[in-house]
Amino acid sequence: MQMNVDSFNKYKNIQKMDTIFTKIIKGEIPSYKIAETNTHIAFLDIHPIAAGHTLVVPKKEIDYLFDLSDSLLADTMIFAKKVARAIDQSLKPIRTGIIVEGLEVPHAHIHLIPIYKEDQNVSLRNKVNITKKKMEEIAATIAKEVKL
């Protein structure tokens, strides 16, 4: 059986599965949301390495950060800057660091990591346990300070 172009495109689209981030963006999976625009979302990482560890995600599903268009990459960094300022204002870390690894989820994203002490381990493998209640409190505290 030969497949025409329309059938192939429908088949290809059926085979594509949304990333966990796209499911969060669509509201199919709950998150500890910090901020959202038409093009970006920020939410707490559910496997944080520090209290306030936040993910900044462009809504357009592109695997590799450096495959984003120049304008989307610039907008992503500007959105991240606004969220980082809110983290700084609300949680009072020494500063907020940034990590771009991109190996866990095939959807471009930036980790914003509040750094509370100079010798803090900021490896993404250094998970800390934070209760659901505390995550909710942290998200609300940061969200109040976001100025988009």
C-alpha positions as CSV (number, residue, x, y, z in Angstrom):
1,M,0.0,0.0,0.0
2,Q,1.4,3.4,-1.0
3,M,0.9,6.3,1.4
4,N,0.1,9.8,0.0
5,V,1.7,12.9,1.5
6,D,-1.4,13.9,3.5
7,S,-1.7,10.4,5.0
8,F,2.0,10.4,5.8
9,N,1.8,13.8,7.5
10,K,-1.2,12.6,9.6
11,Y,0.7,9.5,10.6
12,K,3.8,11.5,11.4
13,N,1.8,13.8,13.6
14,I,0.1,10.9,15.4
15,Q,3.5,9.4,16.2
16,K,4.9,12.6,17.8
17,M,4.4,12.6,21.5
18,D,4.3,15.8,23.5
19,T,7.2,16.3,26.0
20,I,6.3,16.5,29.7
21,F,6.9,20.3,29.4
22,T,4.3,20.6,26.6
23,K,1.9,18.6,28.7
24,I,2.5,21.1,31.5
25,I,2.0,24.0,29.1
26,K,-1.3,22.5,27.9
27,G,-2.4,22.1,31.5
28,E,-2.5,18.3,31.2
29,I,0.0,17.9,34.1
30,P,0.0,20.1,37.2
31,S,2.9,22.3,38.0
32,Y,4.1,24.8,40.5
33,K,3.7,27.7,38.1
34,I,5.7,30.9,38.7
35,A,4.9,32.9,35.5
36,E,3.5,32.6,32.0
37,T,3.3,34.6,28.8
38,N,2.0,33.7,25.4
39,T,5.5,32.3,24.5
40,H,7.0,31.1,27.8
41,I,6.3,29.5,31.1
42,A,8.3,29.2,34.3
43,F,7.6,26.6,37.0
44,L,9.4,24.9,39.9
45,D,11.5,21.9,39.1
46,I,9.9,18.9,40.8
47,H,13.3,17.4,41.4
48,P,15.0,20.6,42.7
49,I,18.6,21.0,43.7
50,A,17.8,24.1,45.8
51,A,14.6,25.7,47.2
52,G,13.2,27.8,44.3
53,H,14.9,25.8,41.5
54,T,12.9,27.0,38.5
55,L,12.6,25.9,34.9
56,V,12.1,28.5,32.2
57,V,10.6,26.9,29.1
58,P,9.7,28.4,25.7
59,K,6.2,27.1,24.7
60,K,7.5,26.2,21.2
61,E,8.7,22.6,21.5
62,I,12.2,22.6,20.2
63,D,14.7,20.1,21.7
64,Y,18.0,22.0,21.7
65,L,18.2,25.5,23.2
66,F,20.6,26.7,20.5
67,D,18.2,25.6,17.8
68,L,15.8,28.3,18.9
69,S,15.6,31.2,16.5
70,D,17.7,34.2,17.6
71,S,14.6,36.2,18.6
72,L,13.1,33.3,20.6
73,L,16.4,32.6,22.3
74,A,16.7,36.3,23.2
75,D,13.1,36.4,24.5
76,T,13.8,33.3,26.5
77,M,16.7,34.9,28.2
78,I,14.8,38.1,28.9
79,F,11.9,36.1,30.4
80,A,14.5,34.1,32.5
81,K,16.0,37.4,33.7
82,K,12.6,38.6,35.0
83,V,12.0,35.3,36.8
84,A,15.5,35.3,38.3
85,R,14.9,38.9,39.6
86,A,11.7,37.6,41.3
87,I,13.7,34.7,42.8
88,D,16.3,37.2,44.1
89,Q,13.6,39.5,45.5
90,S,11.6,36.8,47.2
91,L,14.0,34.2,48.4
92,K,17.1,36.4,48.9
93,P,19.8,34.0,47.7
94,I,23.4,35.3,47.2
95,R,22.4,35.3,43.5
96,T,20.5,33.1,41.1
97,G,22.7,30.9,38.8
98,I,21.8,29.4,35.4
99,I,22.3,26.0,34.0
100,V,21.5,24.8,30.5
101,E,22.1,21.1,30.2
102,G,19.1,19.9,28.2
103,L,19.6,16.2,28.6
104,E,16.6,15.3,30.8
105,V,13.7,16.5,28.6
106,P,13.9,16.9,24.8
107,H,12.4,20.5,25.0
108,A,14.6,23.5,25.4
109,H,14.8,24.9,28.9
110,I,16.9,26.8,31.4
111,H,17.4,26.0,35.0
112,L,17.4,29.0,37.4
113,I,19.2,27.9,40.6
114,P,19.1,30.1,43.8
115,I,22.5,30.0,45.3
116,Y,22.4,30.4,49.1
117,K,26.0,29.8,50.0
118,E,29.3,29.9,48.2
119,D,30.1,26.2,48.5
120,Q,26.6,25.1,47.5
121,N,26.6,22.0,45.3
122,V,24.8,23.1,42.1
123,S,25.0,19.7,40.2
124,L,21.7,18.7,38.7
125,R,22.3,15.3,40.3
126,N,22.3,16.8,43.8
127,K,18.5,16.7,44.5
128,V,17.0,18.1,47.7
129,N,13.7,17.0,49.3
130,I,11.1,19.7,49.6
131,T,7.5,19.0,50.7
132,K,4.6,19.7,48.4
133,K,3.3,22.3,50.8
134,K,6.7,24.1,50.8
135,M,6.9,23.9,47.0
136,E,3.4,25.6,46.8
137,E,4.6,28.3,49.3
138,I,7.8,28.9,47.3
139,A,6.0,29.1,44.0
140,A,3.5,31.6,45.4
141,T,6.2,33.7,47.0
142,I,8.2,33.9,43.8
143,A,5.1,34.5,41.6
144,K,4.2,37.6,43.6
145,E,7.5,39.2,42.7
146,V,7.4,38.5,38.9
147,K,7.2,41.6,36.8
148,L,6.5,40.7,33.2
